[in-house]
Amino acid sequence: MASKVKPLIALNLKAYAESSGAAGLELCETAQQVARASGVRIIACPDATLLRQAAQAGGEIFAQEVSGLEPGARTGWTTAEQLARAGVKGSLINHSEHRVEKKEIEGAIARLRANNLESMVCAQDAKESALLAKLKPAYVAVEPPELIGSGISVSTAKPGIVTDTVALIRKANPGVGIICGAGVSTAADVKKAFELGVDGVLLASAYVKAKDPKKLLEDMAAQVR
């Protein structure tokens, strides 16, 4: 059974120099412009210092991480309540560069849901994807860590991981949106990913470091079905 989520492109701006400050806000605004023109849902995930400004400028903004803790004496943690007040729409959880324990993942999903925010939980393979889908996040994003930042797309290099993930998640929880990432760099990569059955793609450096980010995103959005 296919999920009923709207297809999307998610952009993780990470902590690159090219996506900090005014440059990061411009990348978020570019994503918003392409989303409006194309009708494709596009999520941008800037660093924490830009969340409020990016959200106030419009578009769909996710944080790069969130804790499962409730508000209180929590030094150094970002709560779902803080994200809600900043105006963001949701958060990534458990990215390969920011892995957390299953209990923390479950708590973060619950706190986001309690604040009417979405969760996109990252997994490293099909088996982990299926396990995390049972926690009922909005999305599960499978990203083989060895391909992250490689420029070699998972949809091309390891299509079996994508198809296995789709099959296992559809069995575990057919309502979860399925995302694939790691090395997604071109419109052809995006087209192939959707042909393999996913609901969206997650990319980072290909967008942040593109010579023409808007043109790249327009070409990718044209492949979203």
LINQUIZI-V401838 format. One record per residue. N is the residue number from 1. RES is the residue in one letter. PSI is psi in degrees with one decimal (* if undefined). NEAR is the number of other ideal C-beta (glycine too) atoms within 10 Angstrom. Layout:
# LINQUIZI-V401838
n = (N;N)
res = (RES;RES)
psi = (PSI;PSI)
near = (NEAR;NEAR)
This chain:
# LINQUIZI-V401838
n = (1;2;3;4;5;6;7;8;9;10;11;12;13;14;15;16;17;18;19;20;21;22;23;24;25;26;27;28;29;30;31;32;33;34;35;36;37;38;39;40;41;42;43;44;45;46;47;48;49;50;51;52;53;54;55;56;57;58;59;60;61;62;63;64;65;66;67;68;69;70;71;72;73;74;75;76;77;78;79;80;81;82;83;84;85;86;87;88;89;90;91;92;93;94;95;96;97;98;99;100;101;102;103;104;105;106;107;108;109;110;111;112;113;114;115;116;117;118;119;120;121;122;123;124;125;126;127;128;129;130;131;132;133;134;135;136;137;138;139;140;141;142;143;144;145;146;147;148;149;150;151;152;153;154;155;156;157;158;159;160;161;162;163;164;165;166;167;168;169;170;171;172;173;174;175;176;177;178;179;180;181;182;183;184;185;186;187;188;189;190;191;192;193;194;195;196;197;198;199;200;201;202;203;204;205;206;207;208;209;210;211;212;213;214;215;216;217;218;219;220;221;222;223;224;225)
res = (M;A;S;K;V;K;P;L;I;A;L;N;L;K;A;Y;A;E;S;S;G;A;A;G;L;E;L;C;E;T;A;Q;Q;V;A;R;A;S;G;V;R;I;I;A;C;P;D;A;T;L;L;R;Q;A;A;Q;A;G;G;E;I;F;A;Q;E;V;S;G;L;E;P;G;A;R;T;G;W;T;T;A;E;Q;L;A;R;A;G;V;K;G;S;L;I;N;H;S;E;H;R;V;E;K;K;E;I;E;G;A;I;A;R;L;R;A;N;N;L;E;S;M;V;C;A;Q;D;A;K;E;S;A;L;L;A;K;L;K;P;A;Y;V;A;V;E;P;P;E;L;I;G;S;G;I;S;V;S;T;A;K;P;G;I;V;T;D;T;V;A;L;I;R;K;A;N;P;G;V;G;I;I;C;G;A;G;V;S;T;A;A;D;V;K;K;A;F;E;L;G;V;D;G;V;L;L;A;S;A;Y;V;K;A;K;D;P;K;K;L;L;E;D;M;A;A;Q;V;R)
psi = (128.4;150.5;163.6;17.2;152.3;130.5;148.4;166.3;127.2;133.9;111.4;109.7;-8.7;-146.2;32.6;148.8;-33.8;-12.1;20.0;157.4;-137.7;-33.8;-38.7;-41.5;-37.8;-38.4;-38.2;-41.6;-37.6;-42.1;-41.7;-43.0;-44.8;-37.8;-45.1;-40.9;-34.5;-23.5;4.1;137.7;123.7;123.3;132.9;137.9;85.1;174.1;165.1;-29.8;-15.1;-4.1;-52.1;-45.1;-42.9;-40.8;-39.8;-25.3;-8.0;-177.6;179.1;114.9;130.4;150.2;164.6;-15.4;159.8;150.6;165.5;11.4;151.6;162.2;148.9;-150.7;82.4;76.0;128.6;9.4;151.9;121.6;161.1;-34.0;-38.9;-40.4;-41.6;-42.9;-28.5;-13.7;11.1;167.6;-16.1;-161.5;148.7;154.1;136.4;33.4;152.8;-25.5;1.7;61.1;143.9;166.8;158.3;-38.8;-39.4;-38.2;-48.0;-42.3;-41.1;-42.6;-45.6;-43.4;-38.5;-46.7;-39.7;-22.2;17.5;36.7;156.3;155.4;137.3;102.4;128.6;144.5;156.5;-15.4;178.4;-40.8;-46.9;-36.5;-45.0;-38.7;-42.4;-29.1;-29.2;-15.7;-2.2;48.6;171.7;-39.1;150.7;129.1;113.9;127.6;98.4;120.2;-28.7;-15.2;-8.2;126.2;6.6;-22.3;1.0;110.5;138.5;-33.7;-22.7;-45.8;-36.5;60.6;-27.0;-34.4;-40.2;-48.3;-36.5;-40.9;-45.7;-46.7;-44.4;-39.1;-41.3;-32.9;-40.3;-40.4;90.2;-10.9;-7.8;135.4;139.4;122.5;146.5;146.1;-176.3;103.4;2.4;116.8;-19.4;166.9;-35.1;-37.5;-41.7;-45.1;-45.7;-40.5;-45.5;-32.8;-27.2;-4.1;7.9;168.0;-7.5;175.8;154.5;124.9;166.1;-86.0;-32.2;-36.1;-49.7;-40.0;9.3;146.7;-33.2;82.3;-38.5;-45.4;-42.9;-46.1;-36.5;-43.2;-39.3;-43.4;-31.5;-17.0;-6.3;126.5;*)
near = (7;10;19;9;17;12;18;22;26;25;26;27;24;19;13;16;10;15;27;16;12;9;15;24;17;14;25;28;16;22;28;18;16;23;21;12;12;16;10;21;17;24;26;28;29;27;17;14;12;23;23;16;17;28;22;11;15;14;20;21;27;26;24;20;19;29;19;20;17;12;11;7;6;12;4;5;14;19;20;29;17;19;26;17;12;17;15;25;18;27;26;23;31;24;23;16;15;11;13;17;10;12;9;16;22;18;20;27;24;15;23;27;16;12;16;10;21;19;26;27;27;29;23;18;16;20;12;18;28;22;16;28;25;13;20;15;26;19;27;31;28;29;27;21;15;15;21;22;15;15;12;15;26;30;26;17;16;20;16;11;22;25;15;17;28;21;13;21;29;18;11;16;17;13;13;24;22;26;30;34;27;28;26;30;21;18;17;14;23;26;18;21;28;17;13;18;17;28;24;26;28;28;26;25;20;20;24;19;12;15;6;10;20;17;13;19;27;17;16;28;22;13;20;22;9)
